[in-house]
């Protein structure tokens, strides 16, 4: 648990590796400004903000938080892993923790769904083959990914697929 906000909310932050690599949280640092967090990360002692410290003009209690972690990748060969990181909020510690668990589990499901969507899309999308220069092939891929990102399914009053790049607010 990170702590309680003045409005009464509780925040929980956590992460998991996708590969089972060794992963450990180190000492947490807190400060008011990002510059102080940067100094803290370099080993400078930074005073912790007082619980009642607030911005004089707005009354907001701004805080920056650093949660360093150590990830140990195995073997002598270069290896990679991914982290799933979730910040959850709730009205109580139990609710925030429950939402964190729901969020961390939902990441894997969402990755699977999006991976299947990607496979289906690229099975049907046109692709350049032959002796095209690499930058042409990549440009083609980037163009299709851009179009795929901005084309939205019908929703609400819009009865057809629409291009999000053409939406303008005046």
C-alpha positions, 0 to 999 in steps of 0.5 A: 500500500502506498498510502492514503490520499487526503480525500480518503482514497487508498493506493496500491502499487505492484508489479509481476514479471511475466517470466518468473525472473527474480524481482525485488522492491528496494527502498521507496523514496518520497518527495514533493518535486521530481528534482528531489526524487532524481537527487534521491536516486543518486544517493542524496538525502532528501527530507520527507515531506510533512504530512500537512505540507501543501501548495500555498496557492491551491492547497494541493498536497503534491507528492512524487514517489519513486519505487525502485526495483531490482530485476535479475535476469539469469545466465550469461546470455542476454535475456529479456523479460516484461513487467506488468505494473498496476496502480490501483485506487480504492476507498479502503485498503481491501478494495484497493488491493482487490482492484490491484489483483483484478488489474494484474490478472486483466493484463494477461487476458488483454495481451492474449486478446490483442495478440489474437487480434494482431494475428487475425489482422496480419493474416488478412492485411496486404503485405509487400513481398519480393525485392522491395527495399526494407524501408518500403516494407516497414513504411507499409506496415507503419501505414497500416498500423496507423490506419488500424489505430485510428479507425473506430467501430460504430458507436452511439449515433455513428452507424459506421466505421469512422476515422478518428483522425477526422474528428475535429472540435471547434 
